[in-house]
Amino acid sequence: MSDVILPGATIGVLGGGQLGRMFAIAARRLGYRVHTLAPEDDTPTGQIADVEINAEYDDLDAVRAFAKGVDVVTFEFENVSAAATAAAEEQAIVRPSGRALFLTQHRIREKTFLADRGLPVTPFAAVTSQRDLDEAVARIGCPAVLKTASFGYDGKGQHPIASPAEGARAWQALGGREAVLEAFIDLDSEISVVAARGVDGAIVPFTPFGNTHRRHILDVSVAPAPVSSETARQAVSLTRGVLEALDYIGILCVEFFVARDGRLLINELAPRPHNSGHLTFDACRTSQFEQQLRAICGLPLGSSELLQPAAMANLLGDLWTNGEPDWRAALAVPEVKLHLYGKTVPRPGRKMGHLTALAASPDEAKALVLRARDALLSKA
C-alpha cells in the first residue's frame, strides 16, 4: 500500500462539524473526493462532501464499511472510541493513528504521556474517588481546577476549587466521573501552535496564535501571538517535540498557558485542525486544512507563511437571539471575510461561523473583526 495518496482518491472524515467542512473544501479544491460519517444528517461536513453516511461512531460494522470505501481516514472530532478507530484501521490507512487519538482524547493519559517525556505540563493528579481528590488537593494545593478526564471541551466538565472545603461540591458536580485535578496557573496569556507532520517526518509549524476566551469558549485569535520571540520559539520547539514523541502524521494543535512568571506549560492537545487556526484559511499560504490533507496523503507540506497579521472572531449562536444577524452590515467592513458553517439551529454557545481580517498589525486586525461582529447586531 503506497504512502502517497494522489488527487482523485477518496478521503474519509470521521465527524461532521465545521472542521470537516473546511477540510472538505480544501480537499475538493485539490481534486479529492470526500466521504463523511457522523450520527447527524445534513452536517456542515456533509453539505460539502460527496457522500454523507449517517451512523453512530460505535457502529463498528458501519465504520468498517465506511473505511473500506475510502483511501485514507482522518478525524475532525477526536472523541471516537478506540474500538471504532481500530475498525477503521482494518480497512484503510488512518492518520493520525489510533494510538495518537487514544492518548489525546483523555486528559490523564495525555498529561502522563507528556510528563513522562519531560514536556512541561501543569501539576496534576488523577482522581477516581473523593479520597483521591482530597489527597490531590492536599498535595497540589488551592486554587485548583477539577476537570473531567474525557469528553470535555469549551469549559464543559470543569470546576474550580478555591479551598479544600469545595472539593466535595466539585466532585459531586462531575457526577463522580474519572477526572484530573490541575494546579491553578497565574496566567499572562494563552497561545496555541498548530503544526503538521508528514509521512516523511517533516514538520511545518504555523506561527503561534494568541487566544482570548469568553465563558471558556475561544472568542478571538490573533497572529502573530503577542509574546516574545523567545516564547514563540520555545512554543514551536515544544510542539515539534510532541509531534515526534507521538510519531504523529497529520495536523495537531498544542495549546499553551503562558504563566505570569514566564513559564510555558502545555494545557492540552487537539489531534485535528483547531479553532484558533481558522484564520489560516485566509491569512497563510497554506491553510491548516490543506496542510492536514497534504500530511495524511503523503504529499509535501506547504508553506505556512503568514501573509499579513490576522485575527479571527468566533460567531456563536447567541448572536441570533433577536433574529438573523445583519450580514450586510458586517460585510460592509471590506477587509473582513465571513465564514458560516451551514448550521440551521443556532444555540447559545454553539459555534455558527467566524470572521477573519488581515491588517498591518494583529491589534488592527482584531479591531476589524470585532467591529464587524458588533455590526451584526446593528439592525436599524
Buried (B, 14 or more C-beta within 10 A) or exposed (E): EEBEBEEEBBBBBBBBBBBBBBBBBBBBEBEBBBBBBBEEEEBBBBBBBBBBBBBEBEBBEBBBBBBEBBBBBBBBBBBBBEEBBBBBBEBBBBBBBBEBBBBBBBBBBBBBBBBEEEBBBBBBBBBEEEEBBBBBBEEBEBBBBBBBBBEBBBEEBBBEBEEBEBBEEBBEEBEEBBBBBBBBBEEBBBBBBBBBBBBEEEBBBBBBBBBEEEEEBBBBBBBBBBBEEEBBEBBBEBBBBBBEBBEBBBBBBBBBBBBEEEBBBBBBBBBBBBBBBBBBBBBBEBBBBBBBBBBBBBBEBBEBEBEBBBBBBBBBBBBBEEEEBBBEBBBEBEBBBBBBBBBEEBEEBBBBBBBBBBBEEBEBBBBBBBBBBEBBBEEE
